[in-house]
Amino acid sequence: MKVVRFSGKTLEKIYRRLNCRKVRVKKTVEKILADVAAKGDDALIKYTKKLDGATLSQKQLKVSESETSGAYQNIDATFITNLKVAINNVTSFYKKQVKKSWKIKGDEGVTLGEIYNPIEKVGIYVPSGTAPLVSSVYMSVLPAKIAGVSEIYIATPPNADGNVNPYILAVANMLKVNAVFKLGGAQAIAAMAFGTKTVPKVDKIVGPGNDYVTEAKRQVFGYCAIDMLAGPSEVVIIANNFANPAHVIADLYAQAEHRLGIGILVTTSKSLANIVRKEVANGFIIMVNNLDEAVDVANKIAPEHLEIMVKQPNKLLKKIKNAGAVFIGPYSPVVVGDYISGPSHVLPTSGTARFFSGLGLNDFMKSTHVISYTKKALEKVAPAIEQIATLEGMKKHVASLKARFE
C-alpha cells in the first residue's frame, strides 16, 4: 500500500481512483441501454451471449419453476438454518423503520396529512459474475417485503451453461419473489428500466453491482427511480496503536476480494502503517496527526464502509457525518454487516454517502400529501394567496381562488 500524508492532493487521488471507474464505462453502457430500449429481448439475448457466454432463447431468459425446484437439490441443508438467523435479524431491523400515515387538524377546519404507500413494482439486481452474492437477495428483498411492495423481480447473471446459482434461486423462492431473470450487467438494468416482452418495466431498481451496473443505474434514473450508486465496494479504517494489526490487514484483504474494491487505512500510528504497508499491496495508507484529523478525512471520503478501531470509538462516531455504515470496535468487522447483523449491505459508494443512505424502507415507500380546507379556512388565507400569486404573475391561479367565493 502507498503511505501518504493527509492533504487535498491525497483526496484528489482517491477521488480519481473511485470516479475513473464510472468515466471509462459510460459510452459502453450508453450503447447497451440504447440497444435494449430499441430491440428488447433480442438485445438481451445478444448481450447475455457476448458478456456471460450463455446462449439463451427468449423463453429461457426467465427462470422456470422446474429450475427453481431443482435448486433445492443443490444446496447444503445447513444453509437454511443459517439463513433463518439472517432473515430474522434483517426483519427485526427493518420493522423499526415502518412509517404510519398521519394527519393533523388546524384552525377553521384545516386538515393536513401524509399517506404512505409502497412502490408497486421493484427490480432487484443481484451480482453473480465473479461471485454469487446470495446475501444481496435477502438484504434487498426483505425491506421491500416489509414495506409492502407487491411485485418484486430479480435480475442476476447466469453462468456459461445458462444456469442461475442455486442458492440465489432458493432464497428468492423462499422469500416469494415474483420472478427471476437470467440477466446481468447494464443490459439487466436496461430491461427493468424500459421493460421488454419478457421483463416487466419496474418503478424502481435497487441493489449493488459492478461499475457497469452502477453506471447503468445512473443513466436510467428518470425512466425509473434508483436507490443509490452502490458499487464497486470500499472500506476506510480509522485505527491507531490500540488496533490489532492482524484485524486491520484481514479487513483490507477482505475488501480486495471485491472486483475493483479499494481499502484505505487512516492512522496516527507509524508502526501500524509500516506493518500494513508490508502486508497489503493495494489501496492507501493516510497518515494523520490526530484522531480528529482522521475523522475529517473519513467525512471527506464519505466511504461505503467505515471501521473505527480505537480505544474510545464512540467518541469518534459522534463526529462522523458521511458514511454508508459504521462498524465500531475490533469485533464488528464489515463482514458481519455483509451477511447477518440486520441493516442491508446495499450501501452508497464512491463518496455518494454525502447524500445517499443505505438501503431502507424509505427506498420502497412513497408519500402523498393530503390537504383539506373548509370555505372558512380558505377565506382566511385568501389574501395571502392572492398577493403571492399576483407577484408571480399567475392570474389564472388568482381566478381559481376567487371562483370559490363568487
GUMI-689056 format. One line per field, with one value per residue (C-alpha): residue number from 1; residue in one letter; z, x, y. Coordinates in nm, 3 decimals, always signed. Each point is the difference from the previous one (the first is absolute). Layout:
i	NUM;...
aa	a;...
pz	Z;...
px	X;...
py	Y;...
This chain:
i	1;2;3;4;5;6;7;8;9;10;11;12;13;14;15;16;17;18;19;20;21;22;23;24;25;26;27;28;29;30;31;32;33;34;35;36;37;38;39;40;41;42;43;44;45;46;47;48;49;50;51;52;53;54;55;56;57;58;59;60;61;62;63;64;65;66;67;68;69;70;71;72;73;74;75;76;77;78;79;80;81;82;83;84;85;86;87;88;89;90;91;92;93;94;95;96;97;98;99;100;101;102;103;104;105;106;107;108;109;110;111;112;113;114;115;116;117;118;119;120;121;122;123;124;125;126;127;128;129;130;131;132;133;134;135;136;137;138;139;140;141;142;143;144;145;146;147;148;149;150;151;152;153;154;155;156;157;158;159;160;161;162;163;164;165;166;167;168;169;170;171;172;173;174;175;176;177;178;179;180;181;182;183;184;185;186;187;188;189;190;191;192;193;194;195;196;197;198;199;200;201;202;203;204;205;206;207;208;209;210;211;212;213;214;215;216;217;218;219;220;221;222;223;224;225;226;227;228;229;230;231;232;233;234;235;236;237;238;239;240;241;242;243;244;245;246;247;248;249;250;251;252;253;254;255;256;257;258;259;260;261;262;263;264;265;266;267;268;269;270;271;272;273;274;275;276;277;278;279;280;281;282;283;284;285;286;287;288;289;290;291;292;293;294;295;296;297;298;299;300;301;302;303;304;305;306;307;308;309;310;311;312;313;314;315;316;317;318;319;320;321;322;323;324;325;326;327;328;329;330;331;332;333;334;335;336;337;338;339;340;341;342;343;344;345;346;347;348;349;350;351;352;353;354;355;356;357;358;359;360;361;362;363;364;365;366;367;368;369;370;371;372;373;374;375;376;377;378;379;380;381;382;383;384;385;386;387;388;389;390;391;392;393;394;395;396;397;398;399;400;401;402;403;404;405;406
aa	m;k;v;v;r;f;s;g;k;t;l;e;k;i;y;r;r;l;n;c;r;k;v;r;v;k;k;t;v;e;k;i;l;a;d;v;a;a;k;g;d;d;a;l;i;k;y;t;k;k;l;d;g;a;t;l;s;q;k;q;l;k;v;s;e;s;e;t;s;g;a;y;q;n;i;d;a;t;f;i;t;n;l;k;v;a;i;n;n;v;t;s;f;y;k;k;q;v;k;k;s;w;k;i;k;g;d;e;g;v;t;l;g;e;i;y;n;p;i;e;k;v;g;i;y;v;p;s;g;t;a;p;l;v;s;s;v;y;m;s;v;l;p;a;k;i;a;g;v;s;e;i;y;i;a;t;p;p;n;a;d;g;n;v;n;p;y;i;l;a;v;a;n;m;l;k;v;n;a;v;f;k;l;g;g;a;q;a;i;a;a;m;a;f;g;t;k;t;v;p;k;v;d;k;i;v;g;p;g;n;d;y;v;t;e;a;k;r;q;v;f;g;y;c;a;i;d;m;l;a;g;p;s;e;v;v;i;i;a;n;n;f;a;n;p;a;h;v;i;a;d;l;y;a;q;a;e;h;r;l;g;i;g;i;l;v;t;t;s;k;s;l;a;n;i;v;r;k;e;v;a;n;g;f;i;i;m;v;n;n;l;d;e;a;v;d;v;a;n;k;i;a;p;e;h;l;e;i;m;v;k;q;p;n;k;l;l;k;k;i;k;n;a;g;a;v;f;i;g;p;y;s;p;v;v;v;g;d;y;i;s;g;p;s;h;v;l;p;t;s;g;t;a;r;f;f;s;g;l;g;l;n;d;f;m;k;s;t;h;v;i;s;y;t;k;k;a;l;e;k;v;a;p;a;i;e;q;i;a;t;l;e;g;m;k;k;h;v;a;s;l;k;a;r;f;e
pz	+0.000;-0.064;+0.315;-0.041;+0.220;+0.021;-0.246;-0.263;-0.267;+0.182;-0.010;-0.367;-0.073;+0.190;-0.174;-0.338;+0.091;+0.096;-0.278;-0.297;+0.022;-0.117;-0.278;-0.192;-0.024;-0.082;-0.379;+0.017;+0.231;-0.221;-0.298;+0.197;+0.135;-0.346;-0.147;+0.266;-0.027;-0.377;-0.037;+0.330;+0.057;-0.313;+0.148;+0.334;-0.169;-0.193;+0.304;+0.215;-0.262;-0.047;+0.363;+0.200;-0.258;+0.033;-0.299;+0.097;-0.183;+0.079;+0.218;+0.192;+0.112;+0.284;+0.258;-0.021;+0.287;-0.063;+0.025;+0.330;+0.137;-0.111;+0.181;+0.339;-0.099;-0.041;+0.329;+0.340;+0.246;+0.278;-0.216;+0.072;+0.376;-0.032;-0.246;+0.253;+0.248;-0.260;-0.105;+0.362;+0.059;-0.320;+0.065;+0.357;-0.115;-0.277;+0.197;+0.209;-0.311;-0.081;-0.041;+0.064;-0.184;+0.210;+0.006;+0.207;+0.042;+0.012;+0.033;-0.197;-0.105;-0.170;-0.021;-0.120;-0.025;-0.172;-0.137;-0.044;-0.271;-0.126;-0.348;-0.214;-0.215;+0.102;-0.185;+0.203;-0.149;+0.158;-0.109;-0.095;-0.243;+0.193;+0.304;+0.063;+0.261;+0.160;+0.292;-0.234;-0.055;+0.359;+0.068;-0.277;-0.016;+0.372;+0.031;-0.311;+0.142;+0.337;-0.181;-0.183;-0.358;-0.198;-0.296;+0.048;-0.287;+0.013;-0.278;+0.047;-0.248;-0.115;-0.031;-0.339;+0.013;+0.034;+0.363;+0.301;+0.328;+0.195;+0.329;-0.161;-0.142;+0.329;+0.201;-0.263;+0.009;+0.380;+0.004;-0.270;-0.267;-0.304;-0.256;-0.054;-0.332;-0.136;-0.067;+0.109;-0.049;-0.160;-0.215;+0.313;+0.122;-0.344;-0.013;+0.335;-0.070;-0.348;+0.005;-0.273;-0.112;+0.266;+0.274;+0.166;+0.026;+0.367;+0.198;+0.182;-0.028;+0.307;+0.081;-0.027;-0.306;-0.186;-0.177;-0.305;+0.214;+0.205;-0.309;-0.158;+0.309;-0.020;-0.366;+0.034;+0.291;-0.118;-0.195;+0.344;+0.347;+0.143;+0.357;-0.023;-0.177;+0.171;-0.124;-0.033;+0.367;+0.239;+0.366;+0.211;+0.328;+0.271;+0.229;+0.235;+0.231;+0.180;-0.310;-0.061;-0.329;-0.092;+0.011;-0.218;-0.254;-0.013;-0.062;-0.276;-0.165;+0.027;-0.187;-0.274;-0.076;-0.168;-0.361;+0.001;+0.378;+0.177;+0.357;+0.183;+0.342;+0.180;+0.296;+0.247;+0.054;-0.200;+0.131;-0.112;-0.339;-0.049;+0.089;-0.230;-0.285;-0.010;+0.005;-0.226;-0.358;-0.115;+0.134;+0.208;+0.346;+0.105;+0.289;+0.221;+0.306;+0.225;+0.006;-0.070;-0.323;-0.069;+0.036;-0.237;-0.260;+0.037;-0.036;-0.315;-0.157;+0.107;-0.022;-0.049;+0.305;+0.289;+0.275;+0.319;+0.193;+0.281;+0.378;+0.021;-0.339;+0.105;+0.052;-0.366;-0.107;+0.121;-0.250;-0.303;-0.252;-0.323;-0.014;-0.133;+0.310;+0.302;+0.174;+0.359;+0.172;-0.073;+0.001;-0.254;-0.334;-0.325;-0.060;+0.282;-0.179;-0.334;+0.111;+0.325;+0.233;-0.143;-0.190;-0.375;-0.153;-0.299;+0.072;-0.188;-0.147;-0.169;+0.239;-0.052;+0.372;+0.013;-0.133;-0.017;+0.283;+0.033;-0.138;+0.224;+0.007;-0.135;-0.325;-0.049;+0.120;-0.137;+0.175;-0.114;+0.162;+0.098;+0.024;+0.103;+0.055;+0.088;-0.161;+0.320;+0.012;-0.365;+0.055;+0.279;-0.216;-0.330;+0.027;+0.048;-0.289;-0.229;+0.077;-0.057;-0.318;-0.135;+0.067;-0.207;-0.282;+0.037;-0.090;-0.057;+0.344;+0.151;-0.205;+0.126;+0.356;-0.053;-0.174;+0.345;+0.126;-0.297
px	+0.000;+0.111;+0.059;-0.092;-0.059;-0.346;-0.046;-0.237;+0.213;-0.034;-0.377;+0.012;+0.193;-0.254;-0.292;+0.163;+0.046;-0.367;-0.148;+0.208;-0.193;-0.311;+0.159;+0.153;-0.324;-0.238;-0.006;-0.024;-0.299;-0.168;+0.019;-0.139;-0.290;-0.086;+0.009;-0.231;-0.240;-0.022;+0.022;-0.129;+0.046;+0.215;+0.256;-0.014;+0.070;+0.289;+0.170;-0.056;+0.187;+0.272;+0.064;-0.105;+0.073;-0.351;-0.217;-0.363;-0.331;-0.258;-0.191;+0.315;+0.066;-0.244;+0.084;-0.256;-0.183;+0.192;+0.331;-0.108;-0.113;+0.323;+0.207;-0.090;+0.174;+0.330;+0.027;+0.139;-0.280;+0.167;-0.024;-0.373;+0.064;+0.262;-0.216;-0.283;+0.232;+0.083;-0.364;-0.110;+0.267;-0.077;-0.374;+0.034;+0.214;-0.233;-0.321;+0.134;-0.006;-0.370;-0.176;-0.368;-0.221;-0.093;-0.220;-0.035;-0.292;+0.046;-0.219;-0.321;-0.027;+0.340;+0.123;+0.349;+0.161;+0.226;-0.089;+0.271;-0.031;+0.247;+0.146;-0.184;+0.276;+0.363;+0.293;+0.291;+0.343;+0.194;+0.367;+0.124;+0.284;+0.324;-0.193;-0.370;-0.112;-0.269;-0.021;-0.110;-0.326;-0.123;+0.172;-0.210;-0.319;-0.084;-0.018;-0.219;-0.229;-0.030;-0.084;-0.283;+0.133;-0.238;+0.224;+0.369;+0.222;+0.364;+0.257;+0.321;+0.264;-0.003;+0.311;+0.127;-0.240;-0.295;-0.070;-0.051;+0.175;-0.222;+0.037;-0.122;-0.299;-0.080;+0.005;-0.206;-0.254;-0.016;-0.065;-0.269;+0.154;-0.228;+0.262;+0.375;+0.159;+0.332;+0.143;+0.315;+0.180;-0.135;-0.241;-0.181;-0.044;-0.123;-0.254;-0.151;+0.005;-0.155;-0.184;+0.005;-0.241;+0.145;+0.113;-0.253;+0.081;+0.046;-0.047;+0.332;+0.327;+0.208;+0.305;+0.380;+0.205;+0.325;+0.098;-0.218;-0.307;+0.056;+0.045;-0.311;-0.204;+0.124;-0.099;-0.351;-0.093;-0.308;-0.140;-0.034;+0.131;+0.319;+0.112;+0.356;+0.330;+0.107;+0.324;+0.283;+0.082;+0.230;+0.105;+0.169;+0.156;+0.084;+0.253;+0.285;+0.236;-0.302;-0.094;+0.118;+0.196;-0.126;-0.360;+0.081;+0.188;-0.273;-0.270;+0.199;+0.058;-0.373;-0.078;+0.244;-0.213;-0.250;+0.080;+0.143;-0.042;+0.212;+0.131;+0.123;+0.166;-0.003;+0.236;+0.207;+0.232;+0.323;+0.058;-0.345;+0.049;+0.335;-0.145;-0.301;+0.208;+0.216;-0.297;-0.262;+0.076;-0.297;-0.164;+0.116;+0.136;-0.065;+0.208;-0.169;+0.114;-0.295;-0.338;-0.194;+0.192;-0.081;-0.372;+0.039;+0.161;-0.277;-0.274;+0.160;+0.040;-0.358;+0.065;-0.241;+0.143;+0.178;+0.170;+0.115;+0.267;+0.110;-0.032;-0.311;-0.170;-0.335;+0.165;+0.095;-0.339;-0.166;+0.210;-0.060;-0.229;+0.056;+0.009;-0.224;+0.049;+0.229;+0.152;+0.106;+0.291;+0.214;-0.289;-0.221;+0.170;-0.173;-0.067;-0.260;-0.191;+0.042;-0.189;-0.189;-0.020;-0.325;+0.054;+0.025;+0.346;-0.128;+0.183;+0.106;+0.352;+0.252;-0.062;-0.378;-0.059;+0.008;-0.357;-0.120;-0.095;+0.021;-0.293;-0.305;-0.377;-0.009;+0.141;-0.316;-0.254;-0.144;-0.209;-0.302;-0.084;-0.364;-0.148;-0.359;-0.140;-0.349;-0.142;+0.063;+0.361;+0.055;-0.150;+0.251;+0.307;-0.141;+0.165;+0.344;-0.051;-0.122;+0.296;+0.264;-0.168;-0.028;+0.370;+0.076;-0.226;-0.232;-0.334;-0.180;+0.111;-0.166;-0.313;-0.007;+0.005;-0.269;-0.233;-0.062;-0.162;-0.210
py	+0.000;+0.354;+0.209;+0.367;+0.302;+0.147;+0.286;+0.127;-0.170;-0.333;+0.025;+0.095;-0.322;-0.207;+0.171;-0.062;-0.367;-0.023;+0.209;-0.120;-0.325;+0.184;+0.206;-0.289;-0.199;+0.283;-0.045;-0.378;+0.025;+0.261;-0.239;-0.294;+0.204;+0.129;-0.353;-0.142;+0.293;-0.050;-0.379;-0.137;-0.373;-0.042;+0.236;-0.181;-0.332;+0.155;+0.155;-0.308;-0.202;+0.262;+0.094;-0.307;-0.269;-0.146;-0.081;+0.047;+0.012;+0.264;-0.247;-0.092;+0.359;-0.063;-0.267;-0.285;-0.169;-0.322;+0.185;+0.153;-0.338;-0.161;+0.262;-0.149;-0.323;+0.187;+0.187;-0.095;-0.084;+0.202;+0.311;+0.031;+0.007;+0.273;+0.190;+0.018;+0.175;+0.264;+0.039;+0.051;+0.265;+0.189;-0.016;+0.128;+0.293;+0.114;-0.036;+0.290;+0.218;-0.045;+0.336;+0.066;+0.244;+0.304;+0.308;+0.315;+0.237;+0.376;+0.306;+0.054;-0.363;-0.039;-0.359;-0.089;-0.340;-0.242;-0.344;-0.262;-0.262;-0.258;+0.021;-0.256;-0.157;-0.034;-0.154;-0.134;-0.059;-0.287;-0.024;-0.346;+0.055;-0.046;-0.131;-0.071;+0.255;-0.215;+0.242;+0.280;-0.188;+0.015;+0.334;+0.158;-0.207;+0.011;+0.381;+0.006;-0.269;+0.176;+0.325;-0.182;-0.006;-0.225;-0.093;-0.080;-0.117;-0.110;+0.022;-0.197;-0.119;-0.365;-0.210;-0.117;-0.296;+0.237;-0.087;+0.225;-0.076;-0.245;+0.189;+0.321;-0.186;-0.172;+0.324;+0.184;-0.282;-0.008;+0.375;-0.037;+0.221;+0.032;-0.100;-0.038;+0.094;-0.127;+0.341;+0.177;+0.329;+0.314;-0.204;-0.120;+0.357;+0.107;-0.284;+0.091;+0.374;-0.011;-0.333;-0.265;-0.271;-0.231;+0.240;+0.234;+0.369;+0.085;+0.320;-0.024;-0.192;-0.081;-0.206;+0.007;-0.074;+0.052;+0.321;-0.079;-0.067;+0.315;+0.214;-0.153;+0.083;+0.357;+0.029;-0.149;+0.225;+0.187;-0.296;-0.153;+0.073;-0.147;-0.054;+0.133;-0.048;-0.322;-0.146;-0.081;-0.043;+0.186;+0.018;+0.266;-0.114;+0.254;-0.167;+0.081;-0.192;-0.145;-0.202;-0.354;+0.014;-0.347;+0.126;+0.300;-0.210;-0.266;+0.261;+0.170;-0.339;-0.074;+0.320;-0.095;-0.309;+0.233;+0.082;+0.356;+0.012;+0.258;+0.005;+0.313;+0.007;+0.334;-0.007;+0.200;-0.297;-0.031;-0.352;-0.117;+0.167;-0.179;-0.340;+0.042;+0.144;-0.313;-0.238;+0.163;+0.094;+0.209;+0.312;+0.296;+0.067;+0.358;+0.132;+0.259;+0.195;-0.084;-0.176;+0.320;+0.027;-0.367;+0.075;+0.297;-0.227;-0.262;+0.261;+0.136;-0.344;-0.094;-0.374;-0.286;-0.181;+0.171;-0.202;+0.174;-0.190;+0.231;-0.018;+0.223;-0.040;+0.148;+0.339;+0.000;-0.134;+0.321;+0.194;-0.223;+0.170;-0.191;-0.380;-0.275;-0.216;+0.031;-0.303;+0.060;-0.176;-0.307;-0.249;+0.179;-0.069;+0.091;-0.369;-0.008;+0.276;-0.172;-0.307;-0.011;+0.304;+0.141;+0.327;-0.056;-0.021;+0.198;+0.327;+0.315;-0.003;+0.231;+0.288;+0.000;-0.060;+0.380;-0.003;-0.365;-0.235;-0.376;-0.198;+0.040;-0.005;+0.355;-0.137;-0.204;+0.256;+0.321;+0.259;+0.198;+0.331;+0.054;+0.351;+0.074;+0.356;+0.117;+0.314;+0.194;-0.115;+0.093;+0.347;+0.059;-0.064;+0.135;+0.346;-0.156;-0.241;+0.279;+0.226;-0.269;-0.131;+0.355;+0.065;-0.308;+0.115;-0.298;+0.161;-0.330;-0.118;+0.307;-0.066;-0.360;+0.132;+0.265;-0.247;-0.155;+0.320;+0.109
